[in-house]
Amino acid sequence: PAEEVDTGALFGIATMPLFYSFFKSLVGKEVNVELKNDLCIAGTLHSVDQFLNIKLTDISVPDPDKYPHMLTVKNCFIRGSVIRYVQLPAEEVDTALLQDAARKEAAQGKQQLSAN
């Protein structure tokens, strides 16, 4: 089963570098991206930037009858703000490491807030 990452929850200031680094480690892996307009796109993660914009190569859509215009598209750029979910290969996700890193970033964020 694939792991799902809710990108809507990712756009906090403290978590942005964590997920940016995480997604960069998945470059070259197959992912499924669900957009807020309900379009799902499967492809190889080619690149990701600090705004969590994603570039996919060798894309396909699970329902080509519903989206026939996507049949001719081979590569795409997806703006991070229109992404609902990113499904990742389960074997590529070290959940313990990710949770630990998230806890450390949250603790750093709290320290910064209390210092202000």
Order of alpha helices (4+ residues) and beta strands (2+ residues): beta-alpha-beta-beta-beta-beta-beta-alpha
